Amino acid sequence: MKNYIILLCTASFLLACSSPKHVTTPQNLKYKVNGFYAKADVNGSHKDVSGEIIEVSKNEIKLLQEGTLQPLQKDMIQSCVISVSLTVNNPKKINTWASLVNIASLGHGVFGIISLPINLGVTASITNSKYDLKYPDNISWDEIYKFARFPQGIPNDLDTKKLQ
Amino acid sequence: MNLLQKNQTISALIVLLLTIAVYSCRKYYIDHGFRETYTNVNEVIHKDSTKMPFFKVHFKNGNVSLLDTWSLNNGKDTITGNGTLYDFNRNTLHTGELHLTINDIAIIETNEYSKILTKDNDKIAALSILTGANAILNVVCITNPKACFGSCPTFYVDGQTLLHNAQAEGFSSSISPSLERQDLDALQYATSSDEFLLIMKNEAFETHMINELYIQAVPKNKNDHVFQDKHGSFYQCGNLLNASLATVNNTNIASRINTIDEAEYFSLTDPNKLETKEEIILEYQGLSTNNYGLVINFRQTLLTTFLLYNGISYMGDEVGDYFSKIETNEFIKQKLSNPFKRLGKIKLSVWNEELKIWQFIEELYETGPIAKNLVIAPLNNINQTNNKIKIKIEMTKGLWRIDLLALTTIKSETEPYTIYPNTLDIVNGNAYTISDIAKDDHYYLISFPGNEFRFKFKLPELNNKDEFELFLSSKGYYLEWIRKSWLKDKNLSKLKKMLLNDDKTWNELAQEFKAMEDGMESVFWNSKFTNIQ
C-alpha cells in the first residue's frame, strides 16, 4: 500500500506539473496565432480524433494531427470539444503548489489513506481546468471556423503537406 | 456482503475515485462571442479604432499578423501598424512596423479577452485552505507519529494490507520484556479453504519480538457464530439480537452499535477529568431462553496512545534506565499500569428486576486503537423479566469506540483446533523460520519497521461443518523507538506524578489531549471511506 501511495503521489506530481498541452493562459491568448485544439467524438470510432483546427467548411472540419491533416465530415461528428484557454494565468505556480500538497500526504502515515484521495480530488479539479467550447451544446457548426488557423479557409495555392 | 467484502469494495471505489480524480480535468464552457470575424474589411477599418478590441489580420495567402496599433493611410488602401507578421505555419516573418495592403486581407478578427475571466484567486484560495488542512495533519503526525504510522504488530487476512483493514493488533500493552503476554484476537474471518494466509507487518517505529504465534480454528455452520470470551473460551452461538433501545444520556445510539460496520459509537473526553465515566443503557426484547451472551466489538480511541507517548517522552534520555527498572523493579512495573487502571475497563451490568439493582457481570479491556476486538460476555443464566433484559455499559468518556453491542444465544462451549504456521514467507525482514514462533520459549522472530512476514496455515478437515471461524493468538512484546524530538520533553517529575495519579498532572494531561483530540480523532476515525467523495 505504501508503494502504491508513493506511486500515486509521483504520478500526481508529474501530472500536476504539466498543464494541458496546446492550451495557453488567458493572458497569452492574444498572442495565439494557431488554430484552437479540438477533440472530436466521431461516430463509430472507439477513439477521439484530436488536433489543431485548420479549416472549417460547410460540411467538413480539418484537424492537424501530428503533421497530418485529418478531414472529418460534419455528420460523422457526434460532439467536439474546443480548448480555448486555461482558467488561470499562473498555471506553473498553482500546479507546483498543488503537487506539493499531494506529496504532503506521505507525511500523514495512515491518515494518508484519507488525505491522499481528498488532496488528489481537490488538486485535480484545481489544476488542468480549462475553458472550452462544446459543439453542438454551446457553439454551432457555422461559428467553429472562427477558431481555425485559417478562418478564411486553406489558401488554394498552399501545399497542405507543408503544414506543421 | 461481509465486512471484508465491503472493505474490498470500498477500496476498489477509492482506487476508482483516485483514478477519476487524477485524470479528470474540470471544464468550464464559455460563450464563443469573445471572438468576432469580419470578411468585409472596409466595414471594420472604417470603424473607430479605439472601439476595436484586439486586432488580428488573416491574409488570403494564409499569413496572419497581430497588430498592437494600426491606422489607415490616406489612400485607404493600406493599414499601417506595429506588430508581428507570421507565415502559414505561424513562423515569425517580421516584427515591427507593418504595411498591410487591404486587397490582400481575407478576414479581420477581433477578440474581447476581458470576457475570459481568470480564476487564479479562486484556485489560490482553495489551495490555501487545503494546504492549511494538510499542515495541521502534518503537525499532528510529527507530534504523534504513532497515531499516524500504526502500532504493534498488525495482522491482515485475505491479502488485505491496508491499515484500516487490520484484523488484529498483537500484544499492544506489552511495551517491555517483562510485560510480555499472550493476546487472543478474533480475526472476524471465516473460511472453508484448506489453507489460510496471515500477513504480519511492522508499521510503526518499534521493534516487535514475537515469541509464539498460532491460530485457533473453530468449525461451525454457516449461519452460526463463534465468539471467544475474555478468558479464551469459545462458544457456538446463534443469531445476533439487536437492542430495541440503546441510549447514552437519552440520546439514541442504536444505529451506531447494531451492526459490525464502519459506524461506531464514541464520545469525546472530559476536558477537566480524563476518567469521567458515561453509561450506555441497552434493552433487548423477545428473549426466549436464559442462555445469552453480550457480543461486543470495540477498540480504543487514541487516548492510551497519547498517554503512552507522553509517559515515554517524560523519561527523556533516561528512557533506557526506566525500562531497565521496569524489568527489575516490581514496584515500578506495577506503577506503570496506573494510568490504564485509572481510566478503567468497560464494565457490564445487568438489571435485576427482583432486587432492583444493577448486577455486575464482568469487565472487558483490550489495548489498541486500530483493530477491533470481538468478544462475548456470557450472561450466565441471568434472569429475564417479561422476555426483556436491560444492560448497562459503564466506561470512560472518550476512551472507547463501540461498533457492536448485540445479544446472542449461546448454544454450547466449543473447542478450537490449535494450528501453527507450516510455512513462512519473508517479504521483508531477517531470515527467520517458523520454529522461531512455534513455541513459547526463548526464541523470537524480531520484526523491524517496514518488515512483512507471511504465514501459511494448513487447516484440518471440516467434517460435517461448513467453515472455520479463525482466531489469532500472538505472544510477545515490543520496544518503542525513541525519537530525538522526544528527548526535549523530559520531565521526570511529571512522569512520577502521572504514574502516581496526581490529580493536577492528570488535569493537565486532559487538557493537552483535548487540544489534540479533534485533530486526531475526528479527522482520522470519523473520515469514512464513503465520505471521501
Interface residues (C-beta under 8 A of the other chain):
Chain A: M1 L8 A11 S12 L15 P20 T25 P26 Q27 L29 K30 Y31 V33 N34 V81 V84 S85 T87 V88 N89 N90 I94 W97 A98 V101 A104 S105 G107 H108 G109 V110 F111 I113 I114 S115 L116 P117 I118 N119 L120 G121 V122 T123 A124 S125 I126 N128 S129 K130 Y131 D132 L133 K134 D137 N138 I139 E143 Y145 K146 F147 R149 F150 P151 Q152 I154 P155 D157 L158 K162 L163 Q164
Chain B: I14 L17 L18 A21 V22 Y23 S24 C25 R26 K27 Y28 Y29 I30 D31 H32 R35 E36 T37 T39 F54 K56 H58 K60 N61 G62 V64 L66 Y86 F88 N89 R90 A106 I107 E109 N111 Y113 I116 L117 T118 K119 D120 K123 I124 A126 L127 L130 T131 N134 A135 L137 N138 V140 C141 I142 P145 A147 C148 F149 G150 T161 L162 L163 H164 E203 V523 F524 S527 I532 Q533
